[in-house]
Amino acid sequence: WPCASLLAASSCPSSSLGLYQTMLSLLSLALGLSLLTTSRPPAPRAAARLAASSAPSFSLPSPIETLKRLSSAEARELQRELLELAFEQDPQVVVRRSLDLARAVRVVGSETVQGLSSAAAAPEPPVILRRMCEELGATYVKLGQFIASSPTLFPPEYVQEFQKCLDATPPMPWSDVKEIVEAELGRPIGQVYASVDETPLAAASIAQVHAARLLSGEDVVLKVQKKGVQGSLKADLDLLYANARVLQLLGVVTAELSDVVATLRSAILEEIDFVLEAQRTEQFAEFLARSPELDGVVTVPKVYRAASASRLLTLERLYGVPLIDLESVRKYQPQPELALIVALNTWVSSVLTNEWFHADVHAGNLLVLTDGRVAFIDFGIVGAIPAATAEGMLDFVRSFPAGDMAGVGRALEKMGFTKELSEEQSAAFAKDIGEVIASIDSMTADIATTASAGAAASAIDETQLNRAVAAVARVAEGYGIRFPREFALLIKQVLYFDRYTSLLAPGLDVLNDERLSMNRPPPPGDGGVSSVEGGSVAVEVLPPEDDAE
């Protein structure tokens, strides 16, 4: 292992970066080996099939093998790659993060030692890693949230534990906010905004939101990235990726860990790219504009480009209530199920006909506005699926209402990365999936019975959602099907809507109601989705009825 640290450190232009690299290597090794050596509990009927594949093995190479690997052409190529990453880092950020890491190790180490010496049970690896993430700040809070939202990539005990990663953090002081806003605008704040509320509407680990008014009179919100977040995130993610690549080179882990870290790195860096978020918001508005039936029914906030930059996003302020706040929704839409149908049809349409879909439709990102329209906000997390996966999704929503579990099995095969199963395997797969879906139905029934409890029933249980996704993925894995993260994102949004239905319209037959576009038969001769531009999927969004009251 010291050889791995030396390889990484030799690529660093400063001793402080080398120190940070070596210290972070220990955390990466602990994370990687903990994840790889954790067995996933098998699905009931797939236990035998999972036994041979659910617990990946690892081995530490011998010193001679390590030296051979470190002197290989692959090692030289990796060293060049790490050198490029190292030169992109800000030395001041690296020194600060080194101190942060030393403090986090001391704090969590003390907690672990106290736990070991007490009569209570010793802390489990998932708990220790979660605490490390919380102590290390924004990057690792986002890493924890990534783990919590990726049940197809990580063991269930880690997914469950990282649900506890809190994104709520103390807000930046107004002096820092003003400094960042003026630096991004390149001029005094008073030359753009008539007023800005110094107290934020919300604050998270990466950014905070302030209400404001432009000089031209429009009410807006400012999404301001927190000070130092961009540099810290890039340094942390680049170093996590570097460690994963070194572990892969040494043969300690397979390429799977590097792939997971690369996906994590890409997803988080996209989430802090406010220019990209502005582009996505505008592109979703264009998607809505291409559908005349959405005019006046669904909206997204307008982006004010002249008042936006890489760390600042100025958006139209939309006044409304979260989709799950039933009593408040009724004030603006007497039939809440119509708002739900509009939201669901719009989202399904984006999955099938847009370049990407909104992949974070939790209640805070779906609003019913005071004029009755539905609004989608916050496009920091999106997903994209290939045509075959979209076809599989269509097959799924057509087979499931009819109780065709064999069709459901074939649809899930099409959505995964595997060759076709035999007829016997497909039948067994369908039976196992049927058991999982029955358990999901039971979850829905439990929520429906408490829907009348009002606000108490409005919380969407992330743990339940992730367990449901993981259950489907575990059954599929037993048949050699490995789903990409996009599958988890896709299915999780479907489960969100399932919960919204239980809360807002428990009597709605989601799988058979023809007002839902996914339940309508395809047009004659329709072979499915061929591409974003050329797909022939008919999607209709029903506007709220004028005489709803």
C-alpha positions as CSV (number, residue, x, y, z in Angstrom):
1,W,0.0,0.0,0.0
2,P,2.8,2.6,0.6
3,C,3.8,2.0,-3.0
4,A,0.4,3.2,-4.1
5,S,0.7,6.4,-2.0
6,L,4.1,7.0,-3.4
7,L,2.9,6.6,-7.0
8,A,0.1,9.1,-6.3
9,A,2.3,11.5,-4.3
10,S,5.0,11.5,-7.0
11,S,2.5,13.1,-9.4
12,C,1.8,16.0,-7.0
13,P,3.6,19.3,-7.5
14,S,3.7,20.1,-3.7
15,S,4.4,18.2,-0.6
16,S,1.1,19.3,1.0
17,L,-0.8,17.8,-1.9
18,G,1.2,14.6,-1.5
19,L,0.3,14.5,2.2
20,Y,-3.4,15.1,1.4
21,Q,-3.2,12.4,-1.2
22,T,-1.7,9.9,1.2
23,M,-4.2,10.7,4.0
24,L,-7.1,10.5,1.6
25,S,-5.8,7.2,0.3
26,L,-6.6,5.6,3.7
27,L,-10.2,6.9,3.5
28,S,-10.6,5.7,0.0
29,L,-9.1,2.3,0.8
30,A,-11.5,1.9,3.8
31,L,-14.5,3.0,1.7
32,G,-13.6,0.8,-1.3
33,L,-12.9,-2.4,0.7
34,S,-15.8,-1.9,3.0
35,L,-18.2,-1.6,0.1
36,L,-16.6,-4.5,-1.8
37,T,-16.6,-6.9,1.1
38,T,-20.2,-6.3,2.2
39,S,-22.6,-9.0,1.2
40,R,-26.0,-8.0,-0.1
41,P,-28.9,-9.9,1.3
42,P,-30.4,-11.9,-1.5
43,A,-34.0,-11.8,-2.7
44,P,-36.1,-14.7,-1.6
45,R,-36.2,-16.8,-4.7
46,A,-32.9,-15.6,-6.1
47,A,-30.8,-16.5,-3.1
48,A,-29.0,-19.4,-4.8
49,R,-28.2,-17.4,-7.9
50,L,-26.9,-14.5,-5.9
51,A,-24.7,-16.6,-3.7
52,A,-21.9,-16.7,-6.2
53,S,-22.1,-13.1,-7.4
54,S,-23.2,-10.8,-4.6
55,A,-20.0,-10.7,-2.5
56,P,-17.1,-9.5,-4.7
57,S,-13.7,-10.6,-3.6
58,F,-10.5,-8.6,-3.3
59,S,-6.9,-9.5,-2.6
60,L,-3.8,-7.5,-1.8
61,P,-1.0,-8.1,-4.3
62,S,2.4,-9.4,-3.3
63,P,5.3,-6.9,-3.1
64,I,6.8,-8.3,-6.4
65,E,3.5,-8.1,-8.2
66,T,3.1,-4.5,-6.9
67,L,6.5,-3.5,-8.2
68,K,5.7,-5.0,-11.6
69,R,2.4,-3.1,-11.8
70,L,4.0,0.1,-10.7
71,S,6.6,-0.2,-13.5
72,S,4.1,-1.0,-16.2
73,A,3.1,1.1,-19.2
74,E,-0.3,1.4,-17.5
75,A,1.3,2.9,-14.4
76,R,3.2,5.5,-16.5
77,E,-0.1,6.5,-18.2
78,L,-1.8,6.7,-14.9
79,Q,1.0,8.9,-13.5
80,R,0.5,11.3,-16.4
81,E,-3.2,11.4,-15.8
82,L,-2.7,12.1,-12.0
83,L,-0.1,14.8,-12.8
84,E,-2.6,16.6,-15.0
85,L,-5.2,16.5,-12.2
86,A,-2.6,17.7,-9.6
87,F,-1.6,20.8,-11.6
88,E,-5.3,21.8,-11.8
89,Q,-5.5,22.1,-8.0
90,D,-5.2,25.3,-6.0
91,P,-2.4,24.8,-3.4
92,Q,-4.2,26.9,-0.8
93,V,-7.3,24.7,-1.1
94,V,-5.1,21.6,-0.8
95,V,-3.5,22.8,2.4
96,R,-6.9,23.7,3.9
97,R,-8.4,20.3,2.9
98,S,-5.4,18.5,4.4
99,L,-6.1,20.3,7.7
100,D,-9.8,19.5,7.4
101,L,-9.1,15.8,6.8
102,A,-6.7,15.6,9.8
103,R,-9.4,17.1,12.0
104,A,-12.1,14.8,10.7
105,V,-9.9,11.7,11.3
106,R,-9.2,12.9,14.8
107,V,-12.9,13.6,15.6
108,V,-14.3,10.4,14.1
109,G,-11.3,8.3,15.4
110,S,-12.0,9.5,18.9
111,E,-15.7,8.6,18.6
112,T,-14.8,5.2,17.3
113,V,-12.3,4.5,20.1
114,Q,-14.9,5.6,22.7
115,G,-17.5,3.3,21.1
116,L,-15.0,0.4,21.2
117,S,-14.2,1.0,24.8
118,S,-17.9,1.4,25.9
119,A,-20.3,-1.4,26.7
120,A,-22.4,-0.4,23.7
121,A,-21.9,-2.2,20.3
122,A,-18.9,-1.1,18.3
123,P,-19.6,1.3,15.5
124,E,-20.3,-0.4,12.2
125,P,-18.2,0.6,9.1
126,P,-21.2,2.4,7.4
127,V,-21.7,4.6,10.5
128,I,-17.9,5.4,10.7
129,L,-17.9,6.4,7.0
130,R,-21.0,8.5,7.3
131,R,-19.5,10.4,10.2
132,M,-16.3,11.0,8.2
133,C,-18.4,12.3,5.3
134,E,-20.3,14.7,7.6
135,E,-17.1,16.0,9.2
136,L,-15.4,16.5,5.8
137,G,-18.1,18.9,4.6
138,A,-19.8,19.6,1.3
139,T,-18.0,17.1,-1.0
140,Y,-18.6,14.2,1.3
141,V,-22.1,15.1,2.2
142,K,-22.8,15.0,-1.5
143,L,-21.0,11.7,-1.7
144,G,-23.2,10.4,1.1
145,Q,-26.3,11.6,-0.7
146,F,-25.0,9.9,-3.9
147,I,-24.6,6.6,-2.1
148,A,-28.1,7.0,-0.5
149,S,-29.7,7.6,-3.9
150,S,-27.9,4.8,-5.7
151,P,-29.2,1.5,-4.4
152,T,-28.2,-0.3,-7.6
153,L,-24.5,0.6,-6.9
154,F,-24.0,0.2,-3.2
155,P,-24.9,-2.4,-0.5
156,P,-28.2,-1.7,1.3
157,E,-26.7,-1.1,4.7
158,Y,-24.7,1.8,3.3
159,V,-27.6,3.1,1.4
160,Q,-29.7,3.1,4.5
161,E,-27.1,4.6,6.8
162,F,-26.3,7.4,4.3
163,Q,-29.9,8.5,4.4
164,K,-28.9,10.3,7.6
165,C,-26.5,12.6,5.7
166,L,-27.9,16.0,6.3
167,D,-27.7,18.6,3.6
168,A,-28.9,21.5,5.8
169,T,-25.9,23.6,6.8
170,P,-25.5,27.1,8.4
171,P,-25.8,29.8,5.8
172,M,-23.0,32.0,4.7
173,P,-22.9,35.5,6.2
174,W,-24.3,38.2,4.0
175,S,-20.9,39.8,3.6
176,D,-19.7,36.6,1.8
177,V,-22.9,36.4,-0.3
178,K,-22.5,40.0,-1.5
179,E,-18.8,39.5,-2.3
180,I,-19.6,36.4,-4.4
181,V,-22.6,38.0,-6.2
182,E,-20.6,41.1,-7.1
183,A,-17.6,39.1,-8.2
184,E,-19.8,37.0,-10.5
185,L,-21.6,40.0,-11.9
186,G,-18.5,42.1,-12.3
187,R,-20.3,45.2,-10.9
188,P,-21.9,46.4,-7.7
189,I,-25.0,44.5,-6.6
190,G,-27.1,47.7,-6.7
191,Q,-26.6,48.0,-10.4
192,V,-28.6,44.8,-11.0
193,Y,-31.0,44.3,-8.1
194,A,-33.3,46.8,-6.5
195,S,-33.2,44.7,-3.3
196,V,-31.9,41.4,-2.0
197,D,-33.1,39.8,1.2
198,E,-30.0,39.2,3.4
199,T,-31.7,36.3,5.2
200,P,-31.7,33.2,2.8
201,L,-34.9,31.3,2.0
202,A,-32.9,28.1,2.3
203,A,-29.3,26.9,2.8
204,A,-27.7,23.6,1.8
205,S,-24.1,22.3,1.7
206,I,-23.4,23.7,-1.7
207,A,-25.5,26.8,-2.2
208,Q,-28.1,29.0,-0.6
209,V,-31.1,30.9,-2.0
210,H,-32.1,34.5,-1.5
211,A,-35.2,36.4,-2.5
212,A,-34.6,39.5,-4.6
213,R,-36.1,42.0,-7.0
214,L,-34.5,43.2,-10.2
215,L,-34.2,46.9,-11.1
216,S,-36.7,46.1,-13.8
217,G,-39.2,45.1,-11.1
218,E,-39.4,41.3,-11.5
219,D,-39.3,39.1,-8.4
220,V,-36.4,36.6,-8.5
221,V,-34.4,34.2,-6.4
222,L,-30.6,34.1,-6.3
223,K,-29.0,30.7,-6.0
224,V,-25.5,31.5,-4.7
225,Q,-22.8,28.9,-4.5
226,K,-21.0,28.8,-1.1
227,K,-17.6,30.2,-0.8
228,G,-14.8,27.8,-1.5
229,V,-17.1,24.9,-2.5
230,Q,-16.0,24.7,-6.1
231,G,-12.3,24.4,-5.4
232,S,-12.8,22.0,-2.5
233,L,-15.2,19.8,-4.5
234,K,-12.9,19.5,-7.4
235,A,-9.8,18.8,-5.3
236,D,-11.7,16.2,-3.2
237,L,-13.3,14.4,-6.2
238,D,-10.2,14.4,-8.3
239,L,-8.2,12.8,-5.4
240,L,-10.9,10.3,-4.8
241,Y,-10.8,9.3,-8.4
242,A,-7.0,9.2,-8.4
243,N,-7.1,6.8,-5.4
244,A,-9.6,4.6,-7.1
245,R,-7.5,4.4,-10.2
246,V,-4.4,3.5,-8.2
247,L,-6.3,0.8,-6.3
248,Q,-7.4,-0.6,-9.7
249,L,-3.8,-0.5,-11.1
250,L,-2.6,-2.5,-8.1
251,G,-5.3,-5.1,-8.5
252,V,-6.7,-4.4,-5.0
253,V,-10.1,-3.6,-6.6
254,T,-11.7,-4.1,-10.0
255,A,-12.5,-1.4,-12.5
256,E,-16.0,-1.3,-11.0
257,L,-14.9,0.9,-8.1
258,S,-13.2,3.3,-10.5
259,D,-16.4,3.4,-12.6
260,V,-18.5,4.2,-9.5
261,V,-16.1,7.0,-8.4
262,A,-16.0,8.4,-12.0
263,T,-19.8,8.5,-12.0
264,L,-19.9,10.2,-8.6
265,R,-17.3,12.7,-9.8
266,S,-19.2,13.6,-12.9
267,A,-22.6,13.8,-11.2
268,I,-21.4,16.1,-8.4
269,L,-19.4,18.4,-10.7
270,E,-22.5,18.8,-12.9
271,E,-24.6,19.7,-9.9
272,I,-22.3,22.7,-9.0
273,D,-22.2,23.9,-12.6
274,F,-24.7,26.7,-12.5
275,V,-24.2,27.5,-16.2
276,L,-25.2,23.9,-17.0
277,E,-28.2,24.1,-14.7
278,A,-29.3,27.4,-16.5
279,Q,-29.0,25.6,-19.9
280,R,-31.1,22.6,-18.6
281,T,-33.8,24.9,-17.3
282,E,-34.0,26.7,-20.6
283,Q,-34.0,23.5,-22.5
284,F,-36.8,22.1,-20.4
285,A,-38.8,25.3,-21.2
286,E,-38.2,24.6,-24.9
287,F,-39.4,21.0,-24.4
288,L,-42.6,22.4,-22.9
289,A,-43.0,24.9,-25.7
290,R,-42.8,22.1,-28.3
291,S,-46.0,20.7,-26.8
292,P,-49.0,23.0,-27.3
293,E,-51.0,21.0,-24.8
294,L,-48.6,22.2,-22.0
295,D,-49.1,25.9,-22.7
296,G,-50.5,27.5,-19.5
297,V,-50.5,24.2,-17.6
298,V,-46.8,23.5,-16.8
299,T,-43.9,25.8,-16.4
300,V,-40.3,26.3,-15.2
301,P,-38.7,29.4,-13.8
302,K,-37.3,31.9,-16.3
303,V,-33.5,32.2,-16.3
304,Y,-32.0,35.8,-16.2
305,R,-28.8,35.2,-18.1
306,A,-27.5,38.7,-17.6
307,A,-27.6,38.2,-13.9
308,S,-26.2,34.6,-13.8
309,A,-22.7,33.1,-13.9
310,S,-20.8,30.1,-12.9
311,R,-21.5,30.6,-9.1
312,L,-24.7,32.6,-9.4
313,L,-28.1,31.7,-10.9
314,T,-30.9,34.3,-11.0
315,L,-34.3,32.7,-11.6
316,E,-37.9,33.9,-11.8
317,R,-39.5,33.5,-8.4
318,L,-42.5,31.2,-8.5
319,Y,-45.1,31.4,-5.8
320,G,-46.7,28.1,-4.9
321,V,-46.9,25.1,-2.6
322,P,-45.2,21.6,-2.7
323,L,-47.2,18.9,-4.5
324,I,-47.6,16.9,-1.3
325,D,-49.2,19.7,0.8
326,L,-52.7,18.5,0.1
327,E,-54.6,21.2,2.0
328,S,-52.6,24.0,0.4
329,V,-52.8,22.4,-3.1
330,R,-56.7,22.4,-2.8
331,K,-56.6,26.2,-2.4
332,Y,-55.3,26.5,-5.9
333,Q,-56.5,23.3,-7.6
334,P,-59.9,22.0,-6.2
335,Q,-59.1,18.6,-7.7
336,P,-55.5,17.8,-6.6
337,E,-55.4,14.6,-8.7
338,L,-55.5,16.8,-11.9
339,A,-52.3,18.5,-10.8
340,L,-50.8,15.1,-10.2
341,I,-51.8,13.8,-13.6
342,V,-50.4,16.9,-15.3
343,A,-47.0,16.5,-13.4
344,L,-46.8,12.7,-14.1
345,N,-47.7,13.0,-17.8
346,T,-45.2,15.8,-18.3
347,W,-42.4,13.8,-16.6
348,V,-43.2,10.7,-18.6
349,S,-43.2,12.8,-21.8
350,S,-39.7,14.1,-20.9
351,V,-38.4,10.5,-20.3
352,L,-39.7,9.4,-23.7
353,T,-39.2,12.4,-26.0
354,N,-36.7,14.7,-24.4
355,E,-32.9,14.5,-24.3
356,W,-33.1,13.9,-20.5
357,F,-35.6,13.7,-17.6
358,H,-35.7,15.5,-14.3
359,A,-34.1,13.0,-11.8
360,D,-34.9,14.6,-8.5
361,V,-38.7,15.1,-8.4
362,H,-39.0,15.2,-4.6
363,A,-41.7,17.3,-3.2
364,G,-39.6,20.5,-3.0
365,N,-39.0,20.4,-6.7
366,L,-42.6,20.0,-7.8
367,L,-44.9,22.9,-7.1
368,V,-48.6,23.8,-7.6
369,L,-48.5,27.5,-8.3
370,T,-51.1,30.0,-7.0
371,D,-52.6,30.2,-10.6
372,G,-53.0,26.4,-10.7
373,R,-50.1,25.6,-13.0
374,V,-47.6,22.9,-12.1
375,A,-43.9,23.9,-11.9
376,F,-40.7,21.8,-12.2
377,I,-37.7,23.5,-10.5
378,D,-34.0,22.7,-9.8
379,F,-32.4,20.9,-12.7
380,G,-29.2,20.1,-10.9
381,I,-29.7,16.3,-11.2
382,V,-31.0,14.8,-14.5
383,G,-30.9,11.4,-16.1
384,A,-30.8,10.2,-19.7
385,I,-31.7,6.7,-21.0
386,P,-31.1,5.1,-24.3
387,A,-33.9,4.2,-26.7
388,A,-33.9,0.5,-25.7
389,T,-34.4,1.5,-22.1
390,A,-37.3,3.8,-23.0
391,E,-38.8,0.9,-25.0
392,G,-38.4,-1.3,-21.9
393,M,-40.2,1.3,-19.8
394,L,-43.1,1.4,-22.2
395,D,-43.3,-2.4,-22.2
396,F,-43.3,-2.4,-18.4
397,V,-46.2,0.1,-18.0
398,R,-48.2,-1.8,-20.6
399,S,-47.6,-5.3,-19.1
400,F,-47.9,-4.5,-15.4
401,P,-51.6,-3.2,-15.5
402,A,-52.6,-6.5,-17.3
403,G,-50.8,-8.6,-14.6
404,D,-48.4,-9.9,-17.3
405,M,-45.5,-10.7,-15.1
406,A,-43.7,-12.4,-17.9
407,G,-44.0,-9.2,-19.9
408,V,-42.7,-7.3,-16.9
409,G,-39.7,-9.6,-16.7
410,R,-38.9,-9.1,-20.4
411,A,-39.3,-5.3,-20.1
412,L,-36.8,-5.3,-17.2
413,E,-34.4,-7.5,-19.3
414,K,-34.6,-4.8,-22.0
415,M,-33.8,-2.1,-19.5
416,G,-30.7,-3.8,-18.2
417,F,-27.3,-4.7,-19.5
418,T,-27.5,-8.5,-20.4
419,K,-28.2,-10.9,-23.1
420,E,-31.7,-12.4,-23.4
421,L,-32.7,-15.0,-20.9
422,S,-34.1,-18.4,-21.8
423,E,-37.9,-18.9,-21.6
424,E,-37.5,-20.8,-18.3
425,Q,-35.2,-18.1,-16.8
426,S,-37.6,-15.4,-17.9
427,A,-40.5,-17.2,-16.2
428,A,-38.5,-17.5,-12.9
429,F,-37.4,-13.9,-13.2
430,A,-40.9,-12.7,-13.7
431,K,-42.1,-14.7,-10.6
432,D,-39.4,-13.2,-8.4
433,I,-40.2,-9.7,-9.7
434,G,-43.8,-10.3,-9.0
435,E,-43.0,-10.9,-5.3
436,V,-41.0,-7.7,-5.2
437,I,-43.8,-5.7,-6.8
438,A,-46.3,-7.2,-4.4
439,S,-44.2,-5.9,-1.5
440,I,-44.2,-2.4,-3.1
441,D,-47.9,-2.6,-3.5
442,S,-48.1,-3.3,0.2
443,M,-46.0,-0.2,1.0
444,T,-48.4,1.8,-1.1
445,A,-51.4,0.4,0.8
446,D,-49.7,1.4,4.1
447,I,-49.2,4.9,2.9
448,A,-52.8,5.2,1.5
449,T,-54.3,4.2,4.9
450,T,-52.5,7.2,6.5
451,A,-53.1,9.7,3.8
452,S,-56.0,11.2,5.8
453,A,-53.5,12.1,8.5
454,G,-52.6,15.3,6.5
455,A,-49.1,16.7,7.1
456,A,-48.1,13.7,9.1
457,A,-48.5,11.6,6.1
458,S,-46.8,13.9,3.7
459,A,-43.2,12.8,4.2
460,I,-41.9,10.6,1.5
461,D,-39.7,7.9,3.1
462,E,-36.4,7.8,1.2
463,T,-35.4,4.6,2.9
464,Q,-38.4,2.8,1.6
465,L,-38.0,4.1,-1.9
466,N,-34.3,3.0,-2.0
467,R,-35.1,-0.4,-0.6
468,A,-37.7,-1.0,-3.3
469,V,-35.3,0.0,-6.1
470,A,-32.5,-2.1,-4.5
471,A,-34.9,-5.1,-4.2
472,V,-35.6,-5.0,-7.9
473,A,-31.9,-4.6,-8.7
474,R,-31.0,-7.6,-6.4
475,V,-33.4,-9.9,-8.1
476,A,-32.2,-8.8,-11.5
477,E,-28.6,-9.3,-10.5
478,G,-29.3,-12.9,-9.7
479,Y,-30.1,-13.4,-13.4
480,G,-27.0,-11.6,-14.6
481,I,-28.7,-8.3,-15.1
482,R,-26.8,-5.2,-13.9
483,F,-28.7,-1.9,-14.1
484,P,-26.9,1.4,-14.6
485,R,-27.4,4.3,-12.2
486,E,-29.9,5.9,-14.6
487,F,-32.2,2.9,-13.9
488,A,-32.2,3.7,-10.2
489,L,-32.9,7.4,-11.0
490,L,-35.7,6.5,-13.3
491,I,-37.4,4.0,-11.0
492,K,-37.0,6.2,-8.0
493,Q,-38.9,9.0,-9.7
494,V,-41.6,6.6,-10.6
495,L,-41.8,5.6,-6.9
496,Y,-42.0,9.2,-5.9
497,F,-45.0,9.7,-8.1
498,D,-46.5,6.5,-6.7
499,R,-46.2,8.0,-3.2
500,Y,-47.7,11.3,-4.4
501,T,-50.6,9.4,-5.8
502,S,-51.2,7.6,-2.4
503,L,-51.2,11.0,-0.7
504,L,-53.1,13.2,-3.2
505,A,-55.4,10.8,-5.0
506,P,-55.6,7.4,-3.3
507,G,-58.5,6.4,-5.4
508,L,-56.7,7.1,-8.7
509,D,-56.0,3.9,-10.7
510,V,-52.5,4.9,-11.8
511,L,-52.0,1.7,-13.9
512,N,-55.3,1.8,-15.8
513,D,-56.6,5.4,-15.8
514,E,-56.6,6.5,-19.5
515,R,-55.9,10.1,-18.5
516,L,-52.4,9.0,-17.9
517,S,-50.6,8.9,-21.2
518,M,-48.5,5.8,-20.2
519,N,-51.7,3.7,-20.1
520,R,-52.8,4.4,-23.6
521,P,-52.1,1.8,-26.3
522,P,-49.4,2.8,-28.8
523,P,-50.7,4.1,-32.2
524,P,-51.1,1.4,-34.9
525,G,-47.7,0.5,-36.3
526,D,-45.8,2.2,-33.5
527,G,-42.6,0.2,-32.9
528,G,-41.7,2.1,-29.8
529,V,-39.2,4.9,-29.1
530,S,-36.5,5.1,-31.8
531,S,-34.8,8.4,-30.8
532,V,-35.4,11.7,-29.0
533,E,-36.2,13.4,-32.3
534,G,-37.8,10.6,-34.2
535,G,-39.7,8.7,-31.5
536,S,-43.4,8.2,-32.3
537,V,-44.7,8.1,-28.7
538,A,-48.0,10.0,-28.4
539,V,-48.0,11.8,-25.1
540,E,-50.9,14.0,-24.0
541,V,-51.1,16.2,-20.9
542,L,-54.6,16.9,-19.7
543,P,-55.0,20.5,-18.4
544,P,-57.1,21.2,-15.3
545,E,-60.8,21.4,-16.1
546,D,-62.3,24.9,-16.0
547,D,-65.3,23.6,-14.1
548,A,-63.3,21.6,-11.7
549,E,-65.0,23.1,-8.8
